[in-house]
Amino acid sequence: MARGKYTSGERAVAVIGVLAGKGLDAINEQLQADHARDGGDIKLLNEESYKMLVRKYAPSIDAAPDSRWGRTWDHITAPKSLRDL
């Protein structure tokens, strides 16, 4: 059964994904991978929510896709150990 709202973790993945220039498929792949690892109900990002993030949220944060958001995406999707930083 689908949930109504996104969790804070799901929102973080969606927003950082958009700011990192990731497409809807990449964001949903990460949400599915998180669900497979953590369990619980899954809520994928729908196309309209993705478009709203791109049109409204990203500009309001004043952040065009750039390397900082790409590195942030890399860290949340595949964190490195402290010794590798």
PDB file with one MODEL, atoms N, CA, C and O in Angstrom:
MODEL        1
ATOM      1  N   MET A   1       0.843  -1.181   0.000  1.00  0.00           N
ATOM      2  CA  MET A   1       0.000   0.000   0.000  1.00  0.00           C
ATOM      3  C   MET A   1       0.886   1.242   0.000  1.00  0.00           C
ATOM      4  O   MET A   1       1.826   1.330   0.791  1.00  0.00           O
ATOM      5  N   ALA A   2       0.608   2.167  -0.847  1.00  0.00           N
ATOM      6  CA  ALA A   2       1.434   3.374  -0.976  1.00  0.00           C
ATOM      7  C   ALA A   2       1.159   4.348   0.167  1.00  0.00           C
ATOM      8  O   ALA A   2       0.018   4.503   0.603  1.00  0.00           O
ATOM      9  N   ARG A   3       2.192   4.987   0.635  1.00  0.00           N
ATOM     10  CA  ARG A   3       2.073   6.005   1.681  1.00  0.00           C
ATOM     11  C   ARG A   3       1.748   7.343   1.046  1.00  0.00           C
ATOM     12  O   ARG A   3       1.937   7.533  -0.156  1.00  0.00           O
ATOM     13  N   GLY A   4       1.261   8.263   1.852  1.00  0.00           N
ATOM     14  CA  GLY A   4       0.909   9.580   1.344  1.00  0.00           C
ATOM     15  C   GLY A   4       2.072  10.538   1.243  1.00  0.00           C
ATOM     16  O   GLY A   4       2.169  11.285   0.269  1.00  0.00           O
ATOM     17  N   LYS A   5       2.961  10.538   2.227  1.00  0.00           N
ATOM     18  CA  LYS A   5       4.041  11.523   2.251  1.00  0.00           C
ATOM     19  C   LYS A   5       5.398  10.840   2.176  1.00  0.00           C
ATOM     20  O   LYS A   5       5.552   9.671   2.529  1.00  0.00           O
ATOM     21  N   TYR A   6       6.370  11.601   1.706  1.00  0.00           N
ATOM     22  CA  TYR A   6       7.737  11.103   1.656  1.00  0.00           C
ATOM     23  C   TYR A   6       8.379  11.257   3.033  1.00  0.00           C
ATOM     24  O   TYR A   6       8.068  12.192   3.770  1.00  0.00           O
ATOM     25  N   THR A   7       9.274  10.332   3.371  1.00  0.00           N
ATOM     26  CA  THR A   7      10.042  10.482   4.598  1.00  0.00           C
ATOM     27  C   THR A   7      11.111  11.552   4.371  1.00  0.00           C
ATOM     28  O   THR A   7      11.372  11.949   3.236  1.00  0.00           O
ATOM     29  N   SER A   8      11.720  12.008   5.451  1.00  0.00           N
ATOM     30  CA  SER A   8      12.785  13.009   5.293  1.00  0.00           C
ATOM     31  C   SER A   8      13.940  12.441   4.476  1.00  0.00           C
ATOM     32  O   SER A   8      14.552  13.171   3.697  1.00  0.00           O
ATOM     33  N   GLY A   9      14.249  11.167   4.633  1.00  0.00           N
ATOM     34  CA  GLY A   9      15.311  10.545   3.840  1.00  0.00           C
ATOM     35  C   GLY A   9      14.969  10.491   2.361  1.00  0.00           C
ATOM     36  O   GLY A   9      15.820  10.748   1.510  1.00  0.00           O
ATOM     37  N   GLU A  10      13.723  10.155   2.059  1.00  0.00           N
ATOM     38  CA  GLU A  10      13.291  10.120   0.661  1.00  0.00           C
ATOM     39  C   GLU A  10      13.320  11.519   0.055  1.00  0.00           C
ATOM     40  O   GLU A  10      13.731  11.688  -1.093  1.00  0.00           O
ATOM     41  N   ARG A  11      12.893  12.507   0.805  1.00  0.00           N
ATOM     42  CA  ARG A  11      12.949  13.892   0.307  1.00  0.00           C
ATOM     43  C   ARG A  11      14.392  14.315   0.078  1.00  0.00           C
ATOM     44  O   ARG A  11      14.693  14.974  -0.917  1.00  0.00           O
ATOM     45  N   ALA A  12      15.290  13.941   0.991  1.00  0.00           N
ATOM     46  CA  ALA A  12      16.700  14.311   0.832  1.00  0.00           C
ATOM     47  C   ALA A  12      17.277  13.695  -0.439  1.00  0.00           C
ATOM     48  O   ALA A  12      17.975  14.371  -1.195  1.00  0.00           O
ATOM     49  N   VAL A  13      16.990  12.426  -0.675  1.00  0.00           N
ATOM     50  CA  VAL A  13      17.479  11.769  -1.888  1.00  0.00           C
ATOM     51  C   VAL A  13      16.921  12.473  -3.120  1.00  0.00           C
ATOM     52  O   VAL A  13      17.652  12.710  -4.082  1.00  0.00           O
ATOM     53  N   ALA A  14      15.640  12.808  -3.099  1.00  0.00           N
ATOM     54  CA  ALA A  14      15.020  13.458  -4.258  1.00  0.00           C
ATOM     55  C   ALA A  14      15.608  14.840  -4.504  1.00  0.00           C
ATOM     56  O   ALA A  14      15.976  15.156  -5.635  1.00  0.00           O
ATOM     57  N   VAL A  15      15.704  15.667  -3.473  1.00  0.00           N
ATOM     58  CA  VAL A  15      16.198  17.042  -3.643  1.00  0.00           C
ATOM     59  C   VAL A  15      17.668  17.038  -4.050  1.00  0.00           C
ATOM     60  O   VAL A  15      18.049  17.738  -4.988  1.00  0.00           O
ATOM     61  N   ILE A  16      18.489  16.267  -3.364  1.00  0.00           N
ATOM     62  CA  ILE A  16      19.917  16.239  -3.707  1.00  0.00           C
ATOM     63  C   ILE A  16      20.107  15.647  -5.101  1.00  0.00           C
ATOM     64  O   ILE A  16      20.978  16.090  -5.850  1.00  0.00           O
ATOM     65  N   GLY A  17      19.298  14.650  -5.451  1.00  0.00           N
ATOM     66  CA  GLY A  17      19.381  14.094  -6.799  1.00  0.00           C
ATOM     67  C   GLY A  17      19.099  15.139  -7.860  1.00  0.00           C
ATOM     68  O   GLY A  17      19.822  15.238  -8.851  1.00  0.00           O
ATOM     69  N   VAL A  18      18.044  15.921  -7.652  1.00  0.00           N
ATOM     70  CA  VAL A  18      17.715  16.990  -8.607  1.00  0.00           C
ATOM     71  C   VAL A  18      18.840  18.012  -8.669  1.00  0.00           C
ATOM     72  O   VAL A  18      19.249  18.418  -9.756  1.00  0.00           O
ATOM     73  N   LEU A  19      19.343  18.429  -7.516  1.00  0.00           N
ATOM     74  CA  LEU A  19      20.420  19.429  -7.500  1.00  0.00           C
ATOM     75  C   LEU A  19      21.713  18.890  -8.099  1.00  0.00           C
ATOM     76  O   LEU A  19      22.551  19.657  -8.575  1.00  0.00           O
ATOM     77  N   ALA A  20      21.873  17.564  -8.072  1.00  0.00           N
ATOM     78  CA  ALA A  20      23.058  16.942  -8.676  1.00  0.00           C
ATOM     79  C   ALA A  20      22.853  16.676 -10.164  1.00  0.00           C
ATOM     80  O   ALA A  20      23.744  16.152 -10.832  1.00  0.00           O
ATOM     81  N   GLY A  21      21.671  17.039 -10.685  1.00  0.00           N
ATOM     82  CA  GLY A  21      21.408  16.847 -12.103  1.00  0.00           C
ATOM     83  C   GLY A  21      20.992  15.428 -12.456  1.00  0.00           C
ATOM     84  O   GLY A  21      21.077  15.037 -13.620  1.00  0.00           O
ATOM     85  N   LYS A  22      20.544  14.647 -11.475  1.00  0.00           N
ATOM     86  CA  LYS A  22      20.127  13.268 -11.724  1.00  0.00           C
ATOM     87  C   LYS A  22      18.708  13.252 -12.266  1.00  0.00           C
ATOM     88  O   LYS A  22      17.890  14.107 -11.927  1.00  0.00           O
ATOM     89  N   GLY A  23      18.428  12.278 -13.103  1.00  0.00           N
ATOM     90  CA  GLY A  23      17.091  12.127 -13.665  1.00  0.00           C
ATOM     91  C   GLY A  23      16.185  11.342 -12.737  1.00  0.00           C
ATOM     92  O   GLY A  23      16.629  10.790 -11.730  1.00  0.00           O
ATOM     93  N   LEU A  24      14.918  11.301 -13.088  1.00  0.00           N
ATOM     94  CA  LEU A  24      13.919  10.596 -12.294  1.00  0.00           C
ATOM     95  C   LEU A  24      14.287   9.125 -12.113  1.00  0.00           C
ATOM     96  O   LEU A  24      14.131   8.579 -11.021  1.00  0.00           O
ATOM     97  N   ASP A  25      14.768   8.486 -13.165  1.00  0.00           N
ATOM     98  CA  ASP A  25      15.117   7.062 -13.066  1.00  0.00           C
ATOM     99  C   ASP A  25      16.231   6.822 -12.059  1.00  0.00           C
ATOM    100  O   ASP A  25      16.151   5.882 -11.268  1.00  0.00           O
ATOM    101  N   ALA A  26      17.267   7.651 -12.071  1.00  0.00           N
ATOM    102  CA  ALA A  26      18.381   7.483 -11.129  1.00  0.00           C
ATOM    103  C   ALA A  26      17.917   7.676  -9.687  1.00  0.00           C
ATOM    104  O   ALA A  26      18.343   6.950  -8.789  1.00  0.00           O
ATOM    105  N   ILE A  27      17.047   8.654  -9.471  1.00  0.00           N
ATOM    106  CA  ILE A  27      16.536   8.907  -8.124  1.00  0.00           C
ATOM    107  C   ILE A  27      15.704   7.725  -7.651  1.00  0.00           C
ATOM    108  O   ILE A  27      15.865   7.267  -6.520  1.00  0.00           O
ATOM    109  N   ASN A  28      14.816   7.227  -8.504  1.00  0.00           N
ATOM    110  CA  ASN A  28      13.988   6.099  -8.114  1.00  0.00           C
ATOM    111  C   ASN A  28      14.802   4.826  -7.931  1.00  0.00           C
ATOM    112  O   ASN A  28      14.466   4.004  -7.079  1.00  0.00           O
ATOM    113  N   GLU A  29      15.860   4.646  -8.708  1.00  0.00           N
ATOM    114  CA  GLU A  29      16.747   3.496  -8.502  1.00  0.00           C
ATOM    115  C   GLU A  29      17.376   3.551  -7.113  1.00  0.00           C
ATOM    116  O   GLU A  29      17.495   2.525  -6.444  1.00  0.00           O
ATOM    117  N   GLN A  30      17.780   4.749  -6.677  1.00  0.00           N
ATOM    118  CA  GLN A  30      18.361   4.885  -5.346  1.00  0.00           C
ATOM    119  C   GLN A  30      17.313   4.627  -4.267  1.00  0.00           C
ATOM    120  O   GLN A  30      17.599   3.961  -3.272  1.00  0.00           O
ATOM    121  N   LEU A  31      16.107   5.149  -4.456  1.00  0.00           N
ATOM    122  CA  LEU A  31      15.039   4.902  -3.487  1.00  0.00           C
ATOM    123  C   LEU A  31      14.730   3.410  -3.380  1.00  0.00           C
ATOM    124  O   LEU A  31      14.482   2.902  -2.287  1.00  0.00           O
ATOM    125  N   GLN A  32      14.743   2.706  -4.519  1.00  0.00           N
ATOM    126  CA  GLN A  32      14.504   1.261  -4.501  1.00  0.00           C
ATOM    127  C   GLN A  32      15.643   0.527  -3.803  1.00  0.00           C
ATOM    128  O   GLN A  32      15.402  -0.415  -3.048  1.00  0.00           O
ATOM    129  N   ALA A  33      16.878   0.950  -4.050  1.00  0.00           N
ATOM    130  CA  ALA A  33      18.027   0.316  -3.394  1.00  0.00           C
ATOM    131  C   ALA A  33      17.965   0.524  -1.882  1.00  0.00           C
ATOM    132  O   ALA A  33      18.260  -0.388  -1.110  1.00  0.00           O
ATOM    133  N   ASP A  34      17.579   1.734  -1.469  1.00  0.00           N
ATOM    134  CA  ASP A  34      17.438   1.998  -0.034  1.00  0.00           C
ATOM    135  C   ASP A  34      16.351   1.118   0.564  1.00  0.00           C
ATOM    136  O   ASP A  34      16.522   0.568   1.652  1.00  0.00           O
ATOM    137  N   HIS A  35      15.247   0.986  -0.135  1.00  0.00           N
ATOM    138  CA  HIS A  35      14.141   0.162   0.348  1.00  0.00           C
ATOM    139  C   HIS A  35      14.580  -1.296   0.467  1.00  0.00           C
ATOM    140  O   HIS A  35      14.262  -1.961   1.453  1.00  0.00           O
ATOM    141  N   ALA A  36      15.304  -1.790  -0.528  1.00  0.00           N
ATOM    142  CA  ALA A  36      15.765  -3.182  -0.498  1.00  0.00           C
ATOM    143  C   ALA A  36      16.667  -3.433   0.709  1.00  0.00           C
ATOM    144  O   ALA A  36      16.649  -4.517   1.290  1.00  0.00           O
ATOM    145  N   ARG A  37      17.442  -2.442   1.073  1.00  0.00           N
ATOM    146  CA  ARG A  37      18.366  -2.571   2.195  1.00  0.00           C
ATOM    147  C   ARG A  37      17.653  -2.367   3.534  1.00  0.00           C
ATOM    148  O   ARG A  37      17.919  -3.087   4.496  1.00  0.00           O
ATOM    149  N   ASP A  38      16.755  -1.395   3.594  1.00  0.00           N
ATOM    150  CA  ASP A  38      16.160  -0.993   4.870  1.00  0.00           C
ATOM    151  C   ASP A  38      14.778  -1.569   5.132  1.00  0.00           C
ATOM    152  O   ASP A  38      14.347  -1.628   6.283  1.00  0.00           O
ATOM    153  N   GLY A  39      14.073  -1.996   4.088  1.00  0.00           N
ATOM    154  CA  GLY A  39      12.722  -2.518   4.263  1.00  0.00           C
ATOM    155  C   GLY A  39      11.704  -1.411   4.425  1.00  0.00           C
ATOM    156  O   GLY A  39      11.995  -0.244   4.164  1.00  0.00           O
ATOM    157  N   GLY A  40      10.519  -1.776   4.852  1.00  0.00           N
ATOM    158  CA  GLY A  40       9.453  -0.800   5.024  1.00  0.00           C
ATOM    159  C   GLY A  40       8.734  -0.531   3.724  1.00  0.00           C
ATOM    160  O   GLY A  40       9.058  -1.104   2.684  1.00  0.00           O
ATOM    161  N   ASP A  41       7.757   0.345   3.798  1.00  0.00           N
ATOM    162  CA  ASP A  41       6.998   0.725   2.606  1.00  0.00           C
ATOM    163  C   ASP A  41       7.855   1.604   1.710  1.00  0.00           C
ATOM    164  O   ASP A  41       8.647   2.418   2.185  1.00  0.00           O
ATOM    165  N   ILE A  42       7.685   1.426   0.421  1.00  0.00           N
ATOM    166  CA  ILE A  42       8.457   2.231  -0.534  1.00  0.00           C
ATOM    167  C   ILE A  42       7.551   3.264  -1.190  1.00  0.00           C
ATOM    168  O   ILE A  42       6.392   2.979  -1.492  1.00  0.00           O
ATOM    169  N   LYS A  43       8.066   4.429  -1.402  1.00  0.00           N
ATOM    170  CA  LYS A  43       7.362   5.469  -2.155  1.00  0.00           C
ATOM    171  C   LYS A  43       8.361   6.043  -3.145  1.00  0.00           C
ATOM    172  O   LYS A  43       9.291   6.753  -2.764  1.00  0.00           O
ATOM    173  N   LEU A  44       8.163   5.733  -4.408  1.00  0.00           N
ATOM    174  CA  LEU A  44       9.025   6.272  -5.453  1.00  0.00           C
ATOM    175  C   LEU A  44       8.581   7.684  -5.784  1.00  0.00           C
ATOM    176  O   LEU A  44       7.436   8.070  -5.545  1.00  0.00           O
ATOM    177  N   LEU A  45       9.499   8.436  -6.332  1.00  0.00           N
ATOM    178  CA  LEU A  45       9.202   9.800  -6.754  1.00  0.00           C
ATOM    179  C   LEU A  45       8.429   9.740  -8.063  1.00  0.00           C
ATOM    180  O   LEU A  45       8.876   9.112  -9.023  1.00  0.00           O
ATOM    181  N   ASN A  46       7.271  10.391  -8.104  1.00  0.00           N
ATOM    182  CA  ASN A  46       6.510  10.373  -9.353  1.00  0.00           C
ATOM    183  C   ASN A  46       6.979  11.521 -10.255  1.00  0.00           C
ATOM    184  O   ASN A  46       7.660  12.447  -9.815  1.00  0.00           O
ATOM    185  N   GLU A  47       6.599  11.427 -11.502  1.00  0.00           N
ATOM    186  CA  GLU A  47       7.100  12.386 -12.497  1.00  0.00           C
ATOM    187  C   GLU A  47       6.700  13.825 -12.169  1.00  0.00           C
ATOM    188  O   GLU A  47       7.501  14.745 -12.335  1.00  0.00           O
ATOM    189  N   GLU A  48       5.472  14.021 -11.708  1.00  0.00           N
ATOM    190  CA  GLU A  48       5.032  15.384 -11.388  1.00  0.00           C
ATOM    191  C   GLU A  48       5.811  15.966 -10.209  1.00  0.00           C
ATOM    192  O   GLU A  48       6.158  17.147 -10.223  1.00  0.00           O
ATOM    193  N   SER A  49       6.087  15.158  -9.198  1.00  0.00           N
ATOM    194  CA  SER A  49       6.893  15.634  -8.063  1.00  0.00           C
ATOM    195  C   SER A  49       8.304  15.980  -8.524  1.00  0.00           C
ATOM    196  O   SER A  49       8.874  16.983  -8.095  1.00  0.00           O
ATOM    197  N   TYR A  50       8.869  15.145  -9.402  1.00  0.00           N
ATOM    198  CA  TYR A  50      10.199  15.405  -9.946  1.00  0.00           C
ATOM    199  C   TYR A  50      10.221  16.736 -10.694  1.00  0.00           C
ATOM    200  O   TYR A  50      11.120  17.552 -10.491  1.00  0.00           O
ATOM    201  N   LYS A  51       9.238  16.952 -11.551  1.00  0.00           N
ATOM    202  CA  LYS A  51       9.175  18.196 -12.324  1.00  0.00           C
ATOM    203  C   LYS A  51       9.033  19.414 -11.404  1.00  0.00           C
ATOM    204  O   LYS A  51       9.627  20.463 -11.654  1.00  0.00           O
ATOM    205  N   MET A  52       8.241  19.263 -10.339  1.00  0.00           N
ATOM    206  CA  MET A  52       8.061  20.361  -9.387  1.00  0.00           C
ATOM    207  C   MET A  52       9.378  20.671  -8.675  1.00  0.00           C
ATOM    208  O   MET A  52       9.701  21.838  -8.455  1.00  0.00           O
ATOM    209  N   LEU A  53      10.138  19.639  -8.313  1.00  0.00           N
ATOM    210  CA  LEU A  53      11.435  19.871  -7.687  1.00  0.00           C
ATOM    211  C   LEU A  53      12.366  20.632  -8.628  1.00  0.00           C
ATOM    212  O   LEU A  53      13.056  21.565  -8.217  1.00  0.00           O
ATOM    213  N   VAL A  54      12.374  20.221  -9.893  1.00  0.00           N
ATOM    214  CA  VAL A  54      13.237  20.870 -10.887  1.00  0.00           C
ATOM    215  C   VAL A  54      12.812  22.321 -11.123  1.00  0.00           C
ATOM    216  O   VAL A  54      13.655  23.216 -11.187  1.00  0.00           O
ATOM    217  N   ARG A  55      11.496  22.551 -11.251  1.00  0.00           N
ATOM    218  CA  ARG A  55      10.992  23.894 -11.578  1.00  0.00           C
ATOM    219  C   ARG A  55      10.979  24.834 -10.381  1.00  0.00           C
ATOM    220  O   ARG A  55      11.319  26.009 -10.521  1.00  0.00           O
ATOM    221  N   LYS A  56      10.600  24.349  -9.223  1.00  0.00           N
ATOM    222  CA  LYS A  56      10.341  25.235  -8.084  1.00  0.00           C
ATOM    223  C   LYS A  56      11.399  25.165  -6.989  1.00  0.00           C
ATOM    224  O   LYS A  56      11.909  26.199  -6.559  1.00  0.00           O
ATOM    225  N   TYR A  57      11.738  23.953  -6.531  1.00  0.00           N
ATOM    226  CA  TYR A  57      12.649  23.831  -5.397  1.00  0.00           C
ATOM    227  C   TYR A  57      14.085  24.181  -5.746  1.00  0.00           C
ATOM    228  O   TYR A  57      14.724  24.962  -5.040  1.00  0.00           O
ATOM    229  N   ALA A  58      14.598  23.612  -6.829  1.00  0.00           N
ATOM    230  CA  ALA A  58      15.997  23.872  -7.180  1.00  0.00           C
ATOM    231  C   ALA A  58      16.261  25.362  -7.364  1.00  0.00           C
ATOM    232  O   ALA A  58      17.245  25.862  -6.821  1.00  0.00           O
ATOM    233  N   PRO A  59      15.426  26.098  -8.107  1.00  0.00           N
ATOM    234  CA  PRO A  59      15.686  27.534  -8.238  1.00  0.00           C
ATOM    235  C   PRO A  59      15.560  28.282  -6.909  1.00  0.00           C
ATOM    236  O   PRO A  59      16.284  29.251  -6.680  1.00  0.00           O
ATOM    237  N   SER A  60      14.646  27.846  -6.030  1.00  0.00           N
ATOM    238  CA  SER A  60      14.487  28.556  -4.760  1.00  0.00           C
ATOM    239  C   SER A  60      15.675  28.331  -3.838  1.00  0.00           C
ATOM    240  O   SER A  60      15.945  29.152  -2.961  1.00  0.00           O
ATOM    241  N   ILE A  61      16.385  27.227  -4.029  1.00  0.00           N
ATOM    242  CA  ILE A  61      17.600  26.960  -3.258  1.00  0.00           C
ATOM    243  C   ILE A  61      18.774  27.706  -3.887  1.00  0.00           C
ATOM    244  O   ILE A  61      19.853  27.797  -3.302  1.00  0.00           O
ATOM    245  N   ASP A  62      18.549  28.239  -5.088  1.00  0.00           N
ATOM    246  CA  ASP A  62      19.580  28.970  -5.828  1.00  0.00           C
ATOM    247  C   ASP A  62      20.769  28.065  -6.108  1.00  0.00           C
ATOM    248  O   ASP A  62      21.919  28.416  -5.846  1.00  0.00           O
ATOM    249  N   ALA A  63      20.466  26.902  -6.642  1.00  0.00           N
ATOM    250  CA  ALA A  63      21.536  25.950  -6.903  1.00  0.00           C
ATOM    251  C   ALA A  63      21.322  25.287  -8.253  1.00  0.00           C
ATOM    252  O   ALA A  63      20.430  24.453  -8.412  1.00  0.00           O
ATOM    253  N   ALA A  64      22.124  25.654  -9.199  1.00  0.00           N
ATOM    254  CA  ALA A  64      22.148  24.931 -10.459  1.00  0.00           C
ATOM    255  C   ALA A  64      22.963  23.662 -10.235  1.00  0.00           C
ATOM    256  O   ALA A  64      23.828  23.635  -9.359  1.00  0.00           O
ATOM    257  N   PRO A  65      22.702  22.606 -11.014  1.00  0.00           N
ATOM    258  CA  PRO A  65      23.516  21.402 -10.849  1.00  0.00           C
ATOM    259  C   PRO A  65      24.995  21.746 -10.972  1.00  0.00           C
ATOM    260  O   PRO A  65      25.415  22.359 -11.953  1.00  0.00           O
ATOM    261  N   ASP A  66      25.772  21.358  -9.991  1.00  0.00           N
ATOM    262  CA  ASP A  66      27.215  21.575 -10.055  1.00  0.00           C
ATOM    263  C   ASP A  66      27.933  20.460  -9.322  1.00  0.00           C
ATOM    264  O   ASP A  66      27.294  19.553  -8.788  1.00  0.00           O
ATOM    265  N   SER A  67      29.242  20.516  -9.292  1.00  0.00           N
ATOM    266  CA  SER A  67      30.026  19.413  -8.752  1.00  0.00           C
ATOM    267  C   SER A  67      29.791  19.184  -7.258  1.00  0.00           C
ATOM    268  O   SER A  67      29.921  18.054  -6.786  1.00  0.00           O
ATOM    269  N   ARG A  68      29.447  20.234  -6.505  1.00  0.00           N
ATOM    270  CA  ARG A  68      29.191  20.025  -5.069  1.00  0.00           C
ATOM    271  C   ARG A  68      28.001  19.119  -4.857  1.00  0.00           C
ATOM    272  O   ARG A  68      28.043  18.223  -4.013  1.00  0.00           O
ATOM    273  N   TRP A  69      26.942  19.341  -5.611  1.00  0.00           N
ATOM    274  CA  TRP A  69      25.763  18.489  -5.455  1.00  0.00           C
ATOM    275  C   TRP A  69      26.049  17.095  -5.986  1.00  0.00           C
ATOM    276  O   TRP A  69      25.539  16.115  -5.445  1.00  0.00           O
ATOM    277  N   GLY A  70      26.852  16.990  -7.031  1.00  0.00           N
ATOM    278  CA  GLY A  70      27.237  15.671  -7.538  1.00  0.00           C
ATOM    279  C   GLY A  70      28.032  14.894  -6.505  1.00  0.00           C
ATOM    280  O   GLY A  70      27.818  13.695  -6.326  1.00  0.00           O
ATOM    281  N   ARG A  71      28.948  15.570  -5.825  1.00  0.00           N
ATOM    282  CA  ARG A  71      29.728  14.903  -4.771  1.00  0.00           C
ATOM    283  C   ARG A  71      28.847  14.548  -3.576  1.00  0.00           C
ATOM    284  O   ARG A  71      29.046  13.515  -2.936  1.00  0.00           O
ATOM    285  N   THR A  72      27.879  15.403  -3.279  1.00  0.00           N
ATOM    286  CA  THR A  72      26.942  15.093  -2.199  1.00  0.00           C
ATOM    287  C   THR A  72      26.121  13.865  -2.562  1.00  0.00           C
ATOM    288  O   THR A  72      25.924  12.981  -1.727  1.00  0.00           O
ATOM    289  N   TRP A  73      25.642  13.801  -3.798  1.00  0.00           N
ATOM    290  CA  TRP A  73      24.902  12.617  -4.265  1.00  0.00           C
ATOM    291  C   TRP A  73      25.766  11.375  -4.134  1.00  0.00           C
ATOM    292  O   TRP A  73      25.306  10.349  -3.633  1.00  0.00           O
ATOM    293  N   ASP A  74      27.011  11.458  -4.580  1.00  0.00           N
ATOM    294  CA  ASP A  74      27.914  10.308  -4.486  1.00  0.00           C
ATOM    295  C   ASP A  74      28.065   9.859  -3.035  1.00  0.00           C
ATOM    296  O   ASP A  74      28.111   8.662  -2.749  1.00  0.00           O
ATOM    297  N   HIS A  75      28.142  10.819  -2.127  1.00  0.00           N
ATOM    298  CA  HIS A  75      28.328  10.465  -0.718  1.00  0.00           C
ATOM    299  C   HIS A  75      27.083   9.804  -0.128  1.00  0.00           C
ATOM    300  O   HIS A  75      27.202   8.827   0.611  1.00  0.00           O
ATOM    301  N   ILE A  76      25.902  10.314  -0.437  1.00  0.00           N
ATOM    302  CA  ILE A  76      24.713   9.707   0.168  1.00  0.00           C
ATOM    303  C   ILE A  76      24.357   8.374  -0.482  1.00  0.00           C
ATOM    304  O   ILE A  76      23.715   7.534   0.150  1.00  0.00           O
ATOM    305  N   THR A  77      24.761   8.167  -1.727  1.00  0.00           N
ATOM    306  CA  THR A  77      24.432   6.904  -2.391  1.00  0.00           C
ATOM    307  C   THR A  77      25.515   5.848  -2.225  1.00  0.00           C
ATOM    308  O   THR A  77      25.227   4.656  -2.324  1.00  0.00           O
ATOM    309  N   ALA A  78      26.735   6.254  -1.980  1.00  0.00           N
ATOM    310  CA  ALA A  78      27.846   5.301  -1.790  1.00  0.00           C
ATOM    311  C   ALA A  78      28.894   5.952  -0.893  1.00  0.00           C
ATOM    312  O   ALA A  78      29.954   6.351  -1.374  1.00  0.00           O
ATOM    313  N   PRO A  79      28.608   6.065   0.419  1.00  0.00           N
ATOM    314  CA  PRO A  79      29.530   6.772   1.309  1.00  0.00           C
ATOM    315  C   PRO A  79      30.898   6.088   1.394  1.00  0.00           C
ATOM    316  O   PRO A  79      31.007   4.863   1.357  1.00  0.00           O
ATOM    317  N   LYS A  80      31.925   6.914   1.509  1.00  0.00           N
ATOM    318  CA  LYS A  80      33.282   6.414   1.675  1.00  0.00           C
ATOM    319  C   LYS A  80      33.595   6.331   3.162  1.00  0.00           C
ATOM    320  O   LYS A  80      33.010   7.041   3.980  1.00  0.00           O
ATOM    321  N   SER A  81      34.519   5.457   3.489  1.00  0.00           N
ATOM    322  CA  SER A  81      34.956   5.407   4.883  1.00  0.00           C
ATOM    323  C   SER A  81      35.786   6.653   5.180  1.00  0.00           C
ATOM    324  O   SER A  81      36.297   7.299   4.266  1.00  0.00           O
ATOM    325  N   LEU A  82      35.914   6.981   6.444  1.00  0.00           N
ATOM    326  CA  LEU A  82      36.682   8.171   6.828  1.00  0.00           C
ATOM    327  C   LEU A  82      38.111   8.105   6.328  1.00  0.00           C
ATOM    328  O   LEU A  82      38.676   9.130   5.945  1.00  0.00           O
ATOM    329  N   ARG A  83      38.699   6.940   6.321  1.00  0.00           N
ATOM    330  CA  ARG A  83      40.101   6.845   5.877  1.00  0.00           C
ATOM    331  C   ARG A  83      40.253   7.116   4.394  1.00  0.00           C
ATOM    332  O   ARG A  83      41.347   7.450   3.940  1.00  0.00           O
ATOM    333  N   ASP A  84      39.158   6.977   3.615  1.00  0.00           N
ATOM    334  CA  ASP A  84      39.220   7.224   2.174  1.00  0.00           C
ATOM    335  C   ASP A  84      38.911   8.666   1.799  1.00  0.00           C
ATOM    336  O   ASP A  84      38.969   9.021   0.622  1.00  0.00           O
ATOM    337  N   LEU A  85      38.585   9.500   2.777  1.00  0.00           N
ATOM    338  CA  LEU A  85      38.255  10.895   2.477  1.00  0.00           C
ATOM    339  C   LEU A  85      39.506  11.731   2.342  1.00  0.00           C
ATOM    340  O   LEU A  85      39.420  12.933   2.090  1.00  0.00           O
TER     341      LEU A  85
ENDMDL
END
